[in-house]
Amino acid sequence: QHDPKVKEWFTVNYAGIKNPITARELEVLALLVTGKNNYEIAKDLYISVHTVKSHVSSIIEKFGVQDRVQVAVKAIKEGYIE
């Protein structure tokens, strides 16, 4: 289960985006910012690596960045991680 702070952070910072992040993307994001790779995220969430890749791609698009590192940096800069 993901940290409720993730949902609160996303709601505060991205509530106005056209396609809001899904609950599963939120779970993937929470693990992504800890530095886990796709395989580790898939194992933790009991989903396929292909599904993780799909979620990560969607998150990258929604955040308007180029890659997963930029997603993590943006999350940290905007107060997701204390």
C-alpha positions in Angstrom: 0.0 0.0 0.0 1.3 3.4 -0.9 2.0 6.2 1.5 -1.0 8.6 1.9 1.5 11.5 1.6 2.0 10.5 -2.0 -1.7 11.0 -2.8 -1.8 14.3 -0.8 1.3 15.6 -2.6 0.0 14.7 -6.0 -3.4 16.2 -5.3 -1.8 19.5 -4.2 0.6 19.7 -7.0 -1.1 18.1 -10.0 -4.8 18.2 -9.3 -5.4 20.4 -12.4 -3.7 18.1 -15.0 -5.7 16.8 -17.9 -5.2 13.1 -17.1 -4.8 12.7 -13.3 -2.5 9.9 -12.1 -4.2 6.6 -11.4 -4.1 4.8 -8.0 -1.8 2.2 -9.5 0.5 4.9 -11.0 0.6 6.4 -7.6 1.9 3.1 -6.2 4.5 2.8 -9.0 5.6 6.4 -8.4 6.0 5.8 -4.6 8.4 3.0 -5.4 10.1 4.7 -8.3 11.2 7.6 -6.2 12.9 5.2 -3.7 15.2 4.2 -6.6 13.6 0.8 -7.3 14.0 -0.5 -10.9 11.1 -1.9 -12.9 11.7 -5.5 -11.9 11.7 -4.6 -8.2 8.5 -2.5 -8.6 6.9 -5.3 -10.5 7.8 -7.8 -7.7 6.6 -5.5 -4.9 3.2 -4.8 -6.7 2.7 -8.3 -8.1 2.5 -7.1 -11.7 4.5 -7.7 -14.8 7.6 -5.7 -15.7 5.8 -4.7 -18.9 2.9 -3.2 -16.9 5.4 -1.3 -14.8 7.0 0.1 -17.9 3.6 1.2 -19.1 2.9 3.0 -15.9 6.3 4.6 -15.7 5.8 5.9 -19.3 2.4 7.3 -18.4 3.8 9.0 -15.2 6.6 10.6 -17.2 4.1 11.9 -19.7 1.8 13.3 -17.0 4.7 15.0 -15.2 5.9 16.5 -18.5 9.5 15.3 -18.1 11.9 13.1 -20.1 12.7 10.2 -17.9 12.2 8.5 -14.5 15.1 10.3 -13.0 13.4 13.6 -13.8 10.1 12.3 -12.3 12.0 11.5 -9.0 13.8 14.9 -9.0 10.6 16.8 -9.6 8.9 14.8 -6.8 11.7 15.6 -4.4 12.0 19.3 -5.4 8.3 19.8 -5.0 8.2 18.3 -1.5 7.2 14.7 -2.1 10.2 13.4 -0.1 11.2 15.1 3.1 
